[in-house]
Amino acid sequence: MRKLIIFALLVLFFVNSRATQILIPMDETSQKDHLKAYGIAYWALQNSINIQWLLNYRGGSFLIPFQKEIEQECLIRGVSYEVIADGAASNILNEIARAEVNMDAIKLEKAPKIAVYSPPGKQPWDDAVTLVLTYAEIPFDVIYDEEIVTGKLSDYDWLHLHHEDFTGQYGKFYGAYAGMPWYQEQQRTSENDATRLGFQKVSKLKLFVAKTIKEYIAQGGFLFAMCSATDSYDIALAAENTDICESVFDGDPADRNAQEKLDFSQTLAFQNFKINMNPYDYEFSNIDATRSRKVQENDDYFTLFEFSAKWDPIPTMLCQNHFNLIKGFMGQTTSFAKEFIKPEVLIMGEMKSQAETRYIHGDFGKGTWTFFGGHDPEDYQHFVGDPPTDLELHPNSPSYRLILNNILFPAAKKKKQKT
């Protein structure tokens, strides 16, 4: 009996000594908190620990060299994990490497420095990216127009555009909210900021910001935008040589020939769209499919595309999930009419029955951009003044996972698409 006990202890010691990897599973049934799992991956990168993102393996799992501190962080944050031996980890990697399986292992090397472009002070709406970064415990800085005008954007690897209007029309909220104190304060503050930073109009300041962000992408930056920060951004770039703002926004009439003066060669994602210049209408252009779509909430789903992990690692990373059918959600810009998307843009998620796309991606210069339609993935129709979403109630949200895929994507920057 004594020999058996000693033998069992030796076996246990041998197994533990070989348990040198932490696997964070990301499939539907094994992970208690998908969102905080990204925070663990980011924390490891912050502490100079290289990790492997196992694309299409159990929902896009993470493989991390074993350290007691990582295990403790998983326990503290409520993230499911498995401690596995080197042999088991090698078997997983060998399985992934097989030519006939649509999987790959991507090395993540450096925690990207994150900026959220958002106005200072409390806004009457919430931002999904800020919510999920905070919940996942991923650090970020908030920057706005002054930081971009003064050249601070280059300090960051990844930029998110908060619910924003780059056209200088204050979100086109005039028709519904012109009498509200928050709207009046927003306009007053924006005009004062434009003057202080050396611009005659808010629209001119926003155009400068939009062009600076475009140059940031060209130099290797990563841009992620949601809701109205997507189409309003491209509209501002297209309208560089004309005035699309009516007098209620900037004190002088818009150019009657503005539509004909749009330059679609300057945009990232959209072309041949028509702008909506009615100041009382809560819509920027016909890019947004909110009004044209005919779908009930219970039927509102979009499908993620499947890409080759070994040959198209970038879109594969951006689409990692434990579901490929994603619940839709609305916003000022809910989705993008397919007919106005440039042919070189990569569509990653769409609702084919409505001829609309929800999730698109593209390259520009040395960098990339990703646009995601809708406002809050776990609040189907988020209204101005609604309380923020409590992500403690949605730790496994597939749509919020798409946001966090974009957060980790720059960590694999050196891994380019194969040609």
Secondary structure by P-SEA (a helix, b strand, c coil): caaaaaaaaaaaaaaaaaccbbbbcccccccccccaaaaaaaaaaaacbbbbbccccccbbbbbcccaaaaaaaaaabbbbbbbcaaaaaaaaaaaacccccbbbbbbccccbbbbbccccccccccaaaaaaaaacbbbbbbcaaaaaacccccccbbbbcccccccccccccccccccaaaaaaaaaaaaaaaaaccccaaaaaaaaaaaaaaaaaabbbbbbccccaaaaaaaaaaccccccccccccccccccccccccccccccccbbbbbcccccccccccccccccccccccbbbbbbbccccccaaaaaaaccccccccccccccccccccccccccccccccccccccccccccccccbbbbbcccccccccccccccccccccccccaaaaaaaaaaaccccccccccc
